Structure formats: C-alpha cells, structure tokens
Amino acid sequence: MIPLLAKTQKTMQYNKLTPEEEKVIIHKGTERPFIGEYTNTKDTGIYTCKRCDAVLFRSEDKFNSHCGWPSFDDEVKDAVKKIPDADGQRTEIVCANCGAHLGHVFKYEGFTKKNTRHCVNSISLKFIPKKGK
C-alpha cells in the first residue's frame, strides 16, 4: 500500500516553472517562432515535459519543418493527449500526465511519411541527451 501512495504523491508534484514557462504551459500561450532552445537541435535523446518530466517525444521522430518550432512526426505512445483547440480550427496537444500545453498537431502536410507534425513549444520541453555520446 505504501509504494502506491508514494507513486501517487510523486505524480502530483510538478516542477517549478518560470513566469515565461507558465504563460505557455499553464495559460496555453505560444513562444515566438525561431527562438526556442530546441528548434534546431539534432542531438540524440528524448524530450520530456517541462512540468512533470513525462517522456513525450524521441529525437528520431524530430524533423525540420522550417515552421519555427520543434516538429515531431510521432509521439511516445499514450504520452500526448489531443483535444480540439478553442479556436475551432486546430488540435491542441497536451501532456497526458499533467495537462501541460505543448502546442498543436497538424495532419496531411506531406513533410514526412507519417504525414503528421507535432508543432511543439521548446519552452514546454526538456531535452535529455542519450548517454554514451
């Protein structure tokens, strides 16, 4: 019984966010294009949620869409939740674990064989490089 309680308590604790991070992650803002830390990152590793550390994306699914934000054509299974955006036009993506705003997902643009672009705010992510590089 105690391990379950400890696990529950751990998932309820979130990382402290800066005011800029809160604007995007909590209040569903968008960082300006082409300024994000991970827009041009090509290193091997994983991308986690800045708020809760859940693994969201893998570097092998990242591609350059020239849109100004990191783009991924796939997410880690069950890590990202898709919901209709308030504007009625787009599909918002949030962390399935904590609900942090990540960005939007777009289909049928033809950038990759998977025909999907997760357009993600760098400020919503934390990159963890692969060990042994």
C-alpha positions in Angstrom: 0.0 0.0 0.0 2.8 2.5 0.8 4.5 2.2 -2.7 1.2 3.1 -4.4 0.8 6.1 -2.1 4.4 7.2 -2.9 3.8 6.8 -6.6 0.6 8.9 -6.4 2.3 11.6 -4.4 5.2 11.7 -6.9 2.9 12.2 -9.9 1.1 15.1 -8.2 4.3 17.1 -7.7 5.3 19.4 -10.6 8.5 21.2 -11.4 8.7 24.9 -10.6 8.1 27.0 -13.7 9.3 30.4 -14.6 6.7 33.1 -15.5 7.5 32.6 -19.2 7.1 28.9 -18.9 3.7 29.3 -17.1 2.5 31.6 -19.9 2.8 28.7 -22.4 2.4 25.6 -20.3 -0.4 26.7 -18.0 -2.1 29.5 -19.8 -1.7 28.0 -23.3 0.4 30.7 -24.8 2.9 30.3 -27.7 6.5 31.2 -27.7 7.8 33.3 -30.7 9.0 31.3 -33.7 12.6 30.6 -34.3 13.8 31.5 -30.7 13.2 28.2 -28.9 16.1 26.3 -27.4 15.2 23.0 -29.3 14.1 24.4 -32.7 17.3 23.3 -34.4 18.5 20.6 -32.0 19.7 17.4 -33.8 21.2 15.6 -30.9 20.0 12.1 -30.0 17.9 11.7 -26.9 14.4 12.2 -25.5 12.1 15.1 -24.9 10.2 15.3 -21.6 7.5 17.5 -20.3 9.0 20.6 -18.5 6.2 20.5 -15.9 6.2 16.8 -14.9 9.1 15.0 -16.6 7.0 12.6 -18.6 8.7 11.3 -21.7 6.8 12.8 -24.7 9.0 12.6 -27.9 12.1 10.8 -29.2 14.8 12.6 -31.3 14.4 10.1 -34.1 10.9 11.4 -34.7 12.1 15.1 -34.9 12.4 16.8 -38.3 12.9 20.2 -39.7 9.6 21.7 -40.9 11.0 25.2 -41.1 8.0 26.4 -39.1 10.0 28.0 -36.2 9.2 25.4 -33.6 10.4 21.8 -32.9 8.5 19.4 -35.1 7.9 15.7 -34.5 6.0 13.2 -36.7 5.2 10.9 -33.8 4.9 10.9 -30.0 5.6 8.3 -27.3 2.6 6.0 -27.0 -0.1 7.4 -24.8 2.1 10.4 -23.7 0.3 13.1 -25.6 -3.4 14.0 -25.5 -5.1 15.6 -28.5 -8.0 18.0 -27.9 -9.9 20.4 -30.1 -8.4 23.9 -29.8 -10.6 26.8 -28.5 -10.2 28.4 -32.0 -12.2 25.5 -33.5 -9.6 25.2 -36.3 -6.6 23.3 -34.8 -5.9 20.4 -32.5 -4.1 21.2 -29.3 -1.6 18.7 -27.8 -1.1 18.5 -24.1 0.9 16.2 -21.8 -1.3 13.2 -21.0 0.2 13.0 -17.5 -0.2 16.6 -16.3 -2.1 18.5 -18.9 0.7 20.9 -19.8 0.2 22.8 -23.1 2.7 21.6 -25.7 1.5 23.1 -28.9 -0.6 21.7 -31.8 -0.7 18.8 -34.2 -1.3 19.1 -37.9 -2.1 16.3 -40.4 -1.7 15.8 -44.1 1.0 18.4 -44.8 3.3 16.0 -46.5 6.5 16.7 -44.5 7.1 13.0 -43.6 5.8 9.6 -44.5 3.7 9.7 -41.3 2.1 12.9 -42.6 1.9 14.3 -39.1 3.5 17.4 -37.5 3.5 17.9 -33.7 4.4 21.6 -33.6 5.8 22.0 -30.0 6.9 25.0 -28.0 10.6 24.4 -26.9 9.7 26.1 -23.6 7.3 23.2 -22.8 10.1 20.6 -23.2 13.2 19.4 -21.5 15.8 17.5 -23.7 17.7 14.6 -22.2 20.7 13.6 -24.4 21.3 9.9 -24.9 24.1 8.6 -22.6 27.3 7.4 -24.1 27.6 10.1 -26.7 
